[in-house]
Amino acid sequence: MKKWLVMTTLIVIGMCLTVNLSMANDWAKIRVATEGAYPPFNSVDKNGDLQGFDVDIAKAVCEAIGSECELVIQDWDGIIPGLLAKKYDCIVASMGVTEERKKKVDFTNKYYIAPAKFYAKKGAGIQITKQGLQGKTVAVQRATVYEKFLLEKFEGVVKIKIYGTQDEANLDLASGRADLGFAEPMALTYGFLNTPKGKNFEFIGPTYSDPKYFGPISIALRLGNDDLRELLNKGLKIIRDNGTYQKINAKYFPFDIYGD
């Protein structure tokens, strides 16, 4: 009788563990956070729907791995805390991989690369040197690698004005409340310079691609979610191999942003 009871108990425990393991690895639905304020990568259209390169990539990856994609809008400066608080499962919001971020979150393989540049009003005559930037006000988005770069490379040289979104930084620059901005050139080209408000602005100075700051752009997820990382990497490979990635790329850019 005792032997039967022990065997029954072990079977029940085993069944519970199997169910719990299955539930833990069930990614039939993946909650994906994006900012919704960084065109053409992620933005909200007039109908209130999310759109952009990041959004299309997220949907394509989920479709490739057979998961439902639930999109969540989250302000940039709270996007990692929201992930850690389990408000969503991953972030697809043009987030660059840095050593500092890797202490808090995990990353998939890249889905594009992004350098950085200064931009200013045409004919401003600003030289991108510590002497040429002395006392200038630079607009930059808060909690980004671009802000970190300015703080570490130009602190004490420029006045750094930080903003909640890139659009806010661009609008303040266009209004004359900053001398120049610093951000990712692809987003600036299609989200500002090619618009009526940005037509009088241009890129100036060198392109910055220091991997310490401007590493690959990847999907972020919580540390320890190895099964989800492997699944997302599988999805990224599928859309690269079957041409879906290239179609999404061509929808937004006339050049390959994936990089070498």
PEZI-V626364 format. One line per field, one symbol per residue. phi: phi as a letter, one per 20 degrees, with the letter a starting at -180 (. if undefined). Layout:
phi: ???
This chain:
phi: .fffffffffffffffffffffffdedfccedebfmbbfeebbdefenefbpggfffgffffffdmdfddecebggfdffgfffemfbebccbleeecfffffdcdceffcacbebbebbfgmfmeeecfffegmfedebffmdfffffffedcfnddeeddcfcfgfffffffenebebcbaeffffgedbfedgfdfedbfcmfeecgffddefeceebfgneffffffffffffffffenfgfffgffdcebfefmf
